[in-house]
Amino acid sequence: MAPPPDTCKKTKLEGYNTYVRKLNTTKLLSASSKLLFRLTLLVALILIFFFTINYHPQLTSHYSQPVTSTNNNHRLLATSHLLSSAFYGSGAPWEKQVRRSSTPRRPNGFSVLVTGAGGFVGTHCSLALKKRGDGVLGLDNFNSYYDPSLKRARKNLLKQNGIFIVEGDLNDAELLTKLFDIVPFTHILHLAAQAGVRYAMQNPQSYVSSNIAGFVNLLETAKIADPQPSIVWASSSSVYGLNTENPFSEADRTDRPASLYAATKKAGEEIAHTYNHIYGLAITGLRFFTVYGPWGRPDMAYFFFTKDILQGKGINIYQTHDEKEVARDFTYIDDVVKGCLGALDTAEKSTGKGGKKRGPAQLRIYNLGNTSPVSVGKLVSILESLLNVKAKKHVIKMPRNGDVPFTHANVSLAYRDFGYKPSTDLSTGLRKFVKWYVSYYGIKQKVTKGVTDTS
């Protein structure tokens, strides 16, 4: 009879193999853990190094005040802006550009954040501020409401004059926080807005996003800055809406807007009142009346009339439904710039600190117009003379799109408080505009000699 099989060796061998597998598994886990730890440590060191070169402790004084229930969100943004700094500009070189552009050259000069600096009024105001020695930093999102190439050309003009524009949006709270962390702005000239009465019927949300939400976001950032800046911002003559008083005075009713654009600007005036009352921000609103001139907006009548007349296209001239001529208080850009600078120069300091009001703060509203309404028909006649081309005119009834038939500014309040006195009549202003237009667009067609002779 055969002896039973010896299972002892087999059992020992299986036990040994199990031990080896466990040992190898342990070694593998240990090696993996060490590798993961080293990778984590490496990533942490890289992040620390990156944030170190982009972070400047001396610039955080705006956020040194205690946290309160009214500014918790912005305290969080002040902390998290380090994480977002990687996505703005190019770190230290970008911040250097921001500081250089914002630094005034004249004694006691302003450091001004100009929103909408790539826009029509924003470009001219930025140039005027820089020319007199103030520090200017622009902010613009270069949207496509009208030809962005014109905005880019304005940006290049500003760059040639030492003005840097940050490309960003008012609703980007982290970007605004970072800019205020880098620069202790003394003033804000807030000109960024979604403009145009007719476009509001196509894209109403853009008006709410820019004119209301964007304005609130800017005020939220300004209220916790230390020191708080004084704010001058662009309202609009459109707020007078269905007002029938003539000329329009700041004391007239503005609670009957005729368009969504006007409603958002009126909302801005009420929002400004709120932030002045609660947080001590010194705020001045300016109601612009149909601003025109070189580097202007292509959606404005004088601009596209010029284009269409030169191209031999027909133009529509509106009449009211009772067959009255539509008229506007056309205001030349240089006069508006003087008004904006006058408002900045007479703006008092804000009284709040750390998001808390310490005393009464200045709150003002002014008309900036030309005080001499001109019919659209007269505007076309002047252009015909300057361009030496007869326009193909079509007189039609004014559409019900929110436009008002007549505007006329009473500017006595602005004259009293900062010497605002418009001095450019429509013929002179249009001559300067046409000279710029034919030069910018390279128009070869001969126009009236006076255009090229006028500086």
Buried (B, 14 or more C-beta within 10 A) or exposed (E): EEEEEEEEEEEEEEEEEEEEEEEEEEEEEEEEEEEEEEEEEEEEEEEEEBBEEBBEEEBBEBBEBEBEEBBEEBBEBBEEBBEBBEEBBEBEEBBBBBBEBBBBEEEEBBBBBBBBBBBBBBBBBBBBBBEEEBBBBBBBBBBEBBEEEBBEBBBEBBEEEEBBBBBBBBBBBBBBBBBBBBBBBBBBBBBBBBBBBEBBBEEBEBBBBBBBBBBBBBBBBBBBBBBBBBBBBBBBBBBBBEBEEEBBBBEBEBEBBBBBBBBBBBBBBEBBBEBBEBBBBBBBBBBBBBBBBBBBBEBBBBBBBBBBBBEEEEBBBBBEEEEEBBBBBBBBBBBBBBBBBBBBEBBEBBBBBBBBBEEEBBBBBBBBBBBBBBBBBBBBBBBBBBBEBEBEBEEEEBEEEBBBBBBBBBBBBBBEBBEBEBEBBBBEBBBBBBBBBBEEEEBEEEBBEEBBEEE
